[in-house]
Every structure is written in C-alpha cells, then in structure tokens.
C-alpha cells in the first residue's frame, strides 16, 4: 500500500473547500467545510489503498476534476457567461484532454446537456466534467494511457530506452552531447554501420532471419550505405493539428519533425549514424535523419536490440527533455522476404512508452501509450528497396511514410 502524504490530503481538501463554496455561495463557509471533509477524506482513503505503480482510484480522480471545474465555472458566471456556454466549454475541455476522437466529440455534448439543465454556471461546469468522465469510463473501458512503473530501475524495463535530453533542445548534436555525459568515445557519421548489429539477434517464433531478402538484411546491418527518399501521406483530418504541433513543439524541440508534404520532402533527407563506445565496451547507435539543405532535424533516435523469452525486439528511443519516448517493435517475416516491425502484438513488450528519467537516481517513471501504434515494412519490389511506415492513433490511421532506399555511390 502507498504511504499517505499529508500534503496530498491538504491540497485536495483545499480544492474541495473552494469547489463547495463556489457551488453554494449563499452558504459558503459550511459548504467549504463539508467539501474539504469529503474530498480530503476521499483522498486519504484512495492513497491508502493505492498500490505501487498505481494512480489513485478513478472515483477520486473524477471528483477532483469536478472540484477543479467548479471555481472556474463560478468565475465565468460572474463574468456574465451563460450556464449553457460554461457547461459546453467545460465539457469540450474535458473531452480534449481525453485525446480519443470519440471523447473529443462526446465532451461538448455532455457539457451542453449539463448547461441546459437549469444549473448555476459553477454547477454546470462541475456536472459537465463529472458527467463526461463518468460516462466515458463506462463507454471506453480500454485505457489508452496507463501507469506502468514509478521510480523503477532501468533493468526492470528492458523495453525502455532510457536516454533523455538534458536541455530543452534535442537536435542533430544530441549523440555527441550524450557521449560527453557518458564519457564514451564518439564517432560521427560512422562508416558502413547499421541500426542493428546482426539481424540474427532478432530471431524467434514468427521470425526466421535466414528467410529475409539479402538486400533487406543489408539495409538493417549496413544502413549507412543507403540514401533515403521519403514521401509523407498524411490523412486530411490530422493536418491542422499536426501543423500546430510542428510549429510549437517539434521544431522548437528538434525532434519528431516529419515533412508536411511531398514538396517539403523534396528538400532531401540525409541519414547518418553516430556511435558511442562506452567504457564497458557497449556500442550506442544514434540514427539522425535531417533535411539535406539545412540539417534541420527530422528524427533523432537511439536504436537498440534485446532478447526476452527466446524472442528478439527492436527498441528505438527518441530523447526528450528529461524524458524518452520509446517504440518497442516485434519483428516478423513477410512472404516476399521483407521484414515487418510492429508495435501491435498480444505480447507484453511491444508498444510505446513515455518515461520520465530522474537525473540523479536514473529511476524511470513510465506510462504505456496503448493508443499509439506503428508498423514498419521493409521489402524489395521490382528490384528496388522500399519501406512503408504506417502510424495509428486510437486505432485510426493518420500517417504513412513511403521510403525508397538506394545504395550510395
């Protein structure tokens, strides 16, 4: 059981008091006392029953979100906003935080219903948030984000690549900066090297490396021999959101900056692998892809392989400030001699993981992002080496990257 922290209870009780006073302004003091007692006691009970690597129980989280909405709704009402508008906005905000498209639509619908129920602005906001979260919990039972570990050792999570950025920018110089931190030997643009050392290390049930086309094997084991041409195929519905993400997140961060269209991809894409040989003799491989004309980063990934229970996996870590986003992929063969790497599997390891990395202890706090999935197919067609990299969010396809790889002169 988790240890109950007094600060958590006090903060929650204060939120309960403020919410109750906003909901019953004519009896603010008695209401505040009751709100503090109910929410504070609920927090203490929820924390006492919380197990390691778990978050507090859902009912307490729902009540807390409703408590946070109440004073905001009260302020909006004091500013002259109608309850129907307050409820709709509160529901829309709650739906947007749910991320799933169905939740984004459901949120304002529930909020509008709450706002038209004859409630005050504060009550409409609370009812919208509590009603939406309760209804979505009943309708959508498959969690898209789950807490996997809290302050865990890196060795306990072999499917996580624990390589973070120490500043606010990742960029093409990340591997060199990482080498300085680790005290390893840095080799930029390493010649004749691949993103995996040996494809045979990925063998296991469902994948026989011996059946892979020699050209596909060569690409994985000697990636630096090849050039990349990329054609992005975005779904129309995701383009506006991606444009905002790219402008305000990807470019300032220097990470996950995918071309918006084919015209932009014609700027050219260059790939190079920088390596770090650690004092222990391990070789860290960082595959940097950037635009040829400006060296603006597209992807900065740390590529690793490991084995578990007789299977090989590929894990790619994308460094973020004080964190890492990891894609762990299961290999399988194609009938045409190609190779598929996919995060969609009934096995426990494949998937996507977002980890906060404690700078002092190196402990990992990790969530599994089940709502995101990808599949990479590398194959030979008409003598030409190709790849298709497809992405889904909440089961809905939103992007396919088409690659053509050619040997360098």
C-alpha positions as CSV (number, residue, x, y, z in Angstrom):
1,X,0.0,0.0,0.0
2,X,1.1,3.6,-0.7
3,X,2.1,6.0,2.1
4,X,-0.5,8.7,2.6
5,X,1.2,12.1,2.3
6,X,-0.3,14.9,4.3
7,X,0.4,17.5,1.6
8,X,-1.7,15.5,-0.9
9,X,-4.6,15.4,1.5
10,X,-4.3,19.1,2.4
11,X,-4.2,20.2,-1.2
12,X,-7.2,18.0,-2.1
13,X,-9.2,19.2,0.9
14,X,-8.5,22.8,-0.1
15,X,-9.7,22.1,-3.6
16,X,-12.9,20.5,-2.1
17,X,-13.5,23.6,0.1
18,X,-13.1,26.0,-2.8
19,X,-15.4,23.9,-5.1
20,X,-18.1,23.6,-2.5
21,X,-18.0,27.3,-1.8
22,X,-18.4,28.0,-5.5
23,X,-21.3,25.6,-5.8
24,X,-23.2,27.1,-2.7
25,X,-22.1,30.7,-2.5
26,X,-25.0,31.5,-0.1
27,X,-23.7,29.1,2.5
28,X,-20.0,29.3,1.6
29,X,-18.4,28.6,5.0
30,X,-20.5,25.4,5.9
31,X,-20.2,24.2,2.3
32,X,-16.5,24.7,2.3
33,X,-16.1,22.8,5.5
34,X,-18.2,19.9,4.1
35,X,-16.3,19.9,0.8
36,X,-12.9,19.9,2.5
37,X,-14.0,16.9,4.7
38,X,-15.5,14.9,1.8
39,X,-12.7,15.3,-0.7
40,X,-9.9,15.2,1.9
41,X,-11.2,12.0,3.4
42,X,-11.6,10.5,-0.1
43,X,-8.0,11.4,-0.9
44,X,-6.7,9.8,2.3
45,X,-8.7,6.6,1.6
46,X,-7.7,6.4,-2.1
47,X,-4.0,6.9,-1.3
48,X,-4.0,4.4,1.5
49,X,-5.4,1.8,-0.9
50,X,-3.1,2.7,-3.7
51,X,-0.6,0.0,-4.7
52,X,2.9,0.6,-6.1
53,X,2.9,1.9,-9.7
54,X,-0.8,2.7,-9.5
55,X,-2.6,6.0,-9.7
56,X,-5.4,6.9,-7.2
57,X,-8.8,5.3,-7.8
58,X,-10.9,6.6,-10.6
59,X,-13.8,7.9,-8.5
60,X,-11.5,10.1,-6.5
61,X,-9.9,11.4,-9.7
62,X,-13.3,12.2,-11.2
63,X,-14.3,14.1,-8.0
64,X,-11.1,16.0,-8.0
65,X,-11.5,17.1,-11.6
66,X,-15.1,18.2,-10.9
67,X,-13.8,20.2,-7.9
68,X,-11.3,22.0,-10.1
69,X,-14.0,22.9,-12.6
70,X,-16.4,24.4,-10.1
71,X,-14.5,27.7,-9.2
72,X,-13.6,28.2,-12.9
73,X,-17.3,27.9,-13.8
74,X,-18.2,30.3,-10.9
75,X,-15.7,32.9,-12.3
76,X,-17.1,32.5,-15.8
77,X,-20.6,33.0,-14.4
78,X,-19.6,36.1,-12.6
79,X,-18.1,37.4,-15.9
80,X,-21.5,37.1,-17.5
81,X,-21.3,33.7,-19.3
82,X,-24.5,31.7,-19.6
83,X,-24.5,28.3,-17.9
84,X,-25.0,26.5,-21.2
85,X,-21.9,28.1,-22.6
86,X,-19.9,27.3,-19.4
87,X,-21.0,23.7,-19.5
88,X,-20.2,23.3,-23.2
89,X,-16.7,24.8,-22.8
90,X,-16.0,22.7,-19.7
91,X,-17.2,19.5,-21.4
92,X,-15.2,20.3,-24.5
93,X,-12.0,20.9,-22.4
94,X,-12.5,17.6,-20.6
95,X,-13.1,15.8,-23.9
96,X,-10.0,17.3,-25.5
97,X,-7.9,16.1,-22.6
98,X,-9.2,12.6,-23.3
99,X,-7.5,12.7,-26.7
100,X,-9.5,10.0,-28.2
101,X,-11.6,11.4,-31.1
102,X,-14.8,9.9,-29.7
103,X,-14.2,11.6,-26.4
104,X,-13.5,14.9,-28.1
105,X,-16.9,14.8,-29.6
106,X,-18.7,13.5,-26.5
107,X,-17.3,16.1,-24.2
108,X,-19.2,19.2,-25.5
109,X,-22.4,17.2,-26.0
110,X,-22.4,16.2,-22.3
111,X,-21.4,19.7,-21.3
112,X,-24.2,21.3,-23.3
113,X,-26.7,19.0,-21.7
114,X,-25.4,20.0,-18.2
115,X,-25.6,23.6,-19.1
116,X,-29.2,23.4,-20.2
117,X,-30.3,21.6,-17.0
118,X,-31.1,24.9,-15.2
119,X,-27.9,24.8,-13.0
120,X,-25.7,27.6,-12.0
121,X,-22.5,28.2,-14.0
122,X,-20.4,26.6,-11.3
123,X,-22.7,23.6,-11.1
124,X,-22.9,23.3,-14.9
125,X,-19.1,23.2,-15.2
126,X,-18.8,20.5,-12.5
127,X,-21.7,18.4,-13.9
128,X,-20.1,18.6,-17.4
129,X,-16.7,17.4,-16.2
130,X,-18.0,14.8,-13.8
131,X,-20.7,13.6,-16.1
132,X,-18.3,13.3,-19.1
133,X,-15.6,11.4,-17.2
134,X,-18.2,9.0,-15.6
135,X,-19.8,8.3,-19.0
136,X,-16.5,7.9,-20.8
137,X,-15.3,5.5,-18.2
138,X,-18.4,3.4,-18.8
139,X,-18.2,3.6,-22.6
140,X,-14.4,3.3,-23.2
141,X,-13.0,0.6,-21.0
142,X,-9.7,0.1,-22.8
143,X,-7.3,2.7,-21.2
144,X,-5.1,4.5,-23.8
145,X,-2.5,5.6,-21.3
146,X,-1.6,3.5,-18.2
147,X,1.0,4.0,-15.5
148,X,3.4,1.1,-15.9
149,X,6.1,1.9,-13.3
150,X,7.1,4.5,-10.8
151,X,10.7,5.1,-9.9
152,X,11.8,1.7,-11.4
153,X,15.3,0.6,-12.2
154,X,16.2,0.7,-15.9
155,X,17.0,-3.1,-15.8
156,X,13.4,-3.8,-14.8
157,X,12.1,-2.2,-18.0
158,X,14.2,-3.7,-20.9
159,X,11.8,-2.4,-23.5
160,X,12.5,1.3,-22.5
161,X,15.5,3.2,-23.9
162,X,16.5,5.5,-21.0
163,X,18.3,8.2,-23.0
164,X,17.0,11.7,-22.3
165,X,17.9,15.2,-23.4
166,X,19.3,17.4,-20.6
167,X,18.3,20.7,-22.2
168,X,15.2,21.9,-24.0
169,X,16.5,21.0,-27.5
170,X,17.5,17.6,-28.9
171,X,18.8,18.3,-32.4
172,X,21.4,16.6,-34.6
173,X,24.1,17.2,-32.0
174,X,22.4,15.0,-29.4
175,X,24.7,11.9,-29.7
176,X,27.8,14.0,-29.3
177,X,26.3,15.6,-26.2
178,X,25.4,12.2,-24.9
179,X,28.9,10.9,-25.4
180,X,30.2,13.8,-23.3
181,X,27.9,12.9,-20.5
182,X,28.8,9.2,-20.6
183,X,32.5,9.7,-21.1
184,X,32.4,7.4,-24.1
185,X,34.3,7.5,-27.5
186,X,32.2,9.4,-30.0
187,X,32.4,8.6,-33.7
188,X,30.3,10.9,-36.0
189,X,28.9,9.5,-39.2
190,X,30.3,6.1,-38.6
191,X,31.2,4.3,-41.9
192,X,29.5,1.1,-43.0
193,X,27.3,0.6,-39.9
194,X,23.7,-0.4,-39.4
195,X,20.9,0.4,-37.0
196,X,21.2,-3.2,-35.8
197,X,24.5,-5.1,-35.4
198,X,23.2,-8.5,-36.6
199,X,19.7,-9.4,-37.8
200,X,20.1,-12.9,-36.4
201,X,19.8,-11.4,-32.9
202,X,16.1,-10.8,-33.7
203,X,15.2,-14.4,-34.4
204,X,12.5,-16.2,-32.6
205,X,9.0,-17.6,-33.0
206,X,7.4,-16.0,-36.1
207,X,10.6,-14.6,-37.5
208,X,13.4,-16.5,-39.2
209,X,16.2,-14.1,-40.2
210,X,17.5,-16.6,-42.8
211,X,14.4,-16.0,-44.8
212,X,15.0,-12.3,-45.2
213,X,15.9,-10.9,-48.6
214,X,19.7,-10.1,-48.6
215,X,19.0,-6.5,-49.6
216,X,16.7,-6.0,-46.6
217,X,19.3,-7.6,-44.3
218,X,22.0,-5.3,-45.8
219,X,19.9,-2.2,-45.1
220,X,19.5,-3.1,-41.4
221,X,23.1,-4.2,-40.9
222,X,24.7,-1.5,-43.1
223,X,22.2,1.3,-43.0
224,X,24.9,4.0,-43.7
225,X,25.3,2.5,-47.2
226,X,21.9,3.8,-48.3
227,X,20.2,7.1,-49.1
228,X,16.6,7.8,-48.2
229,X,13.8,9.4,-50.2
230,X,10.6,10.0,-48.3
231,X,7.1,10.8,-49.4
232,X,4.7,11.5,-46.4
233,X,1.0,10.7,-46.8
234,X,-1.0,12.5,-44.1
235,X,-4.7,12.0,-43.6
236,X,-6.5,15.3,-44.2
237,X,-8.2,15.3,-40.7
238,X,-4.9,15.3,-38.9
239,X,-3.1,18.0,-40.9
240,X,-4.3,21.1,-39.0
241,X,-3.4,19.5,-35.6
242,X,0.0,18.4,-36.9
243,X,0.8,21.9,-38.2
244,X,0.2,23.3,-34.8
245,X,2.2,20.5,-33.1
246,X,5.1,21.0,-35.6
247,X,5.2,24.8,-35.2
248,X,5.0,25.0,-31.4
249,X,6.5,21.6,-30.3
250,X,8.6,19.7,-32.9
251,X,10.7,22.4,-34.4
252,X,11.5,24.2,-31.1
253,X,12.3,20.8,-29.7
254,X,14.4,19.5,-32.6
255,X,12.7,16.1,-32.6
256,X,9.9,14.2,-34.5
257,X,9.7,16.9,-37.2
258,X,8.2,14.9,-40.1
259,X,7.8,16.6,-43.5
260,X,4.4,18.1,-44.0
261,X,4.1,17.2,-47.7
262,X,6.0,15.8,-50.7
263,X,7.2,19.3,-51.8
264,X,8.9,19.7,-48.5
265,X,10.3,16.2,-48.6
266,X,12.0,17.2,-51.9
267,X,14.4,19.3,-49.9
268,X,16.1,15.9,-49.4
269,X,16.6,13.7,-46.4
270,X,20.1,12.7,-45.1
271,X,20.6,9.9,-42.6
272,X,23.8,9.2,-40.7
273,X,24.6,7.0,-37.7
274,X,26.7,8.4,-34.9
275,X,28.1,5.9,-32.4
276,X,29.4,6.0,-28.8
277,X,31.6,3.3,-27.4
278,X,31.2,3.2,-23.7
279,X,33.9,2.3,-21.2
280,X,32.2,-1.0,-20.7
281,X,32.6,-1.7,-24.4
282,X,28.9,-1.3,-25.4
283,X,28.1,0.5,-28.7
284,X,25.3,3.1,-28.7
285,X,23.9,3.8,-32.1
286,X,22.1,7.1,-32.9
287,X,20.4,7.3,-36.3
288,X,20.0,11.0,-37.2
289,X,17.7,12.0,-40.1
290,X,17.6,15.6,-41.1
291,X,16.8,17.8,-44.1
292,X,19.7,17.9,-46.5
293,X,19.6,21.7,-47.2
294,X,19.6,23.0,-43.6
295,X,20.4,19.9,-41.4
296,X,17.1,20.7,-39.6
297,X,16.4,17.5,-37.5
298,X,13.6,15.2,-38.5
299,X,14.2,12.3,-36.2
300,X,16.9,11.6,-33.5
301,X,16.6,8.0,-32.5
302,X,18.7,5.7,-30.3
303,X,18.5,2.2,-31.7
304,X,18.8,-0.9,-29.5
305,X,18.0,-4.6,-29.7
306,X,17.5,-7.1,-26.9
307,X,16.1,-10.6,-26.3
308,X,13.5,-11.8,-23.9
309,X,11.9,-15.3,-23.6
310,X,13.5,-16.5,-26.8
311,X,12.5,-13.5,-28.9
312,X,14.4,-10.5,-30.3
313,X,13.0,-7.0,-30.2
314,X,14.0,-3.6,-31.6
315,X,13.6,-0.7,-29.2
316,X,14.0,2.9,-30.5
317,X,14.3,5.7,-28.0
318,X,13.5,9.3,-29.0
319,X,15.1,11.6,-26.5
320,X,13.0,14.4,-25.0
321,X,13.8,16.9,-22.2
322,X,14.3,14.8,-19.1
323,X,12.4,12.0,-20.7
324,X,12.3,9.5,-23.5
325,X,9.6,8.2,-25.9
326,X,10.3,4.5,-26.8
327,X,8.9,2.4,-29.6
328,X,9.5,-1.3,-28.9
329,X,8.7,-3.4,-32.0
330,X,8.3,-7.1,-32.7
331,X,9.9,-8.5,-35.9
332,X,8.1,-10.8,-38.2
333,X,8.8,-12.1,-41.7
334,X,6.9,-11.3,-44.9
335,X,6.2,-13.8,-47.7
336,X,8.2,-11.7,-50.1
337,X,11.3,-11.8,-48.0
338,X,10.7,-8.5,-46.4
339,X,10.8,-7.6,-42.7
340,X,8.0,-6.2,-40.5
341,X,8.5,-4.4,-37.2
342,X,5.3,-3.7,-35.4
343,X,4.1,-2.4,-32.0
344,X,0.8,-4.2,-32.4
345,X,1.0,-7.5,-30.5
346,X,-0.6,-9.6,-27.8
347,X,2.9,-9.9,-26.2
348,X,3.7,-7.7,-23.2
349,X,6.8,-5.9,-24.5
350,X,5.8,-4.4,-27.9
351,X,4.3,-0.9,-27.6
352,X,5.1,2.7,-26.9
353,X,6.3,4.1,-23.6
354,X,6.9,7.6,-22.3
355,X,9.4,7.7,-19.4
356,X,10.5,10.4,-17.1
357,X,14.1,9.8,-16.1
358,X,15.3,11.1,-12.7
359,X,18.6,12.9,-13.4
360,X,20.2,11.8,-10.1
361,X,19.0,8.3,-9.5
362,X,18.3,7.3,-13.1
363,X,15.0,5.8,-11.9
364,X,12.2,5.6,-14.5
365,X,8.5,6.6,-14.1
366,X,6.9,5.1,-17.2
367,X,3.5,5.2,-18.8
368,X,2.4,2.8,-21.6
369,X,0.7,4.6,-24.5
370,X,-1.6,2.0,-25.9
371,X,-3.5,4.4,-28.1
372,X,-0.5,4.9,-30.4
373,X,0.8,2.1,-32.7
374,X,3.0,1.8,-35.7
375,X,4.1,-0.8,-38.3
376,X,7.2,-0.7,-40.5
377,X,7.5,-2.9,-43.6
378,X,10.8,-3.1,-45.5
379,X,10.8,-5.1,-48.7
380,X,12.1,-5.4,-52.2
381,X,9.8,-4.6,-55.1
382,X,10.9,-4.7,-58.8
383,X,14.5,-4.8,-57.6
384,X,14.0,-1.6,-55.6
385,X,14.3,-1.4,-51.8
386,X,11.3,0.2,-50.3
387,X,9.6,0.8,-46.9
388,X,6.2,1.8,-45.6
389,X,5.9,3.2,-42.1
390,X,2.3,3.4,-41.0
391,X,1.0,5.1,-37.8
392,X,-2.3,4.9,-36.0
393,X,-3.8,6.8,-33.1
394,X,-6.7,5.1,-31.2
395,X,-6.9,2.6,-34.0
396,X,-7.3,5.3,-36.7
397,X,-4.6,5.6,-39.4
398,X,-3.2,9.1,-39.7
399,X,0.1,8.9,-41.5
400,X,2.1,6.6,-43.8
401,X,5.7,7.4,-44.7
402,X,6.8,5.9,-48.0
403,X,10.6,5.3,-48.4
404,X,12.8,4.4,-51.3
405,X,16.3,3.4,-50.3
406,X,19.2,3.4,-52.8
407,X,22.9,2.5,-52.3
408,X,25.2,5.5,-52.1
409,X,27.7,5.9,-55.0
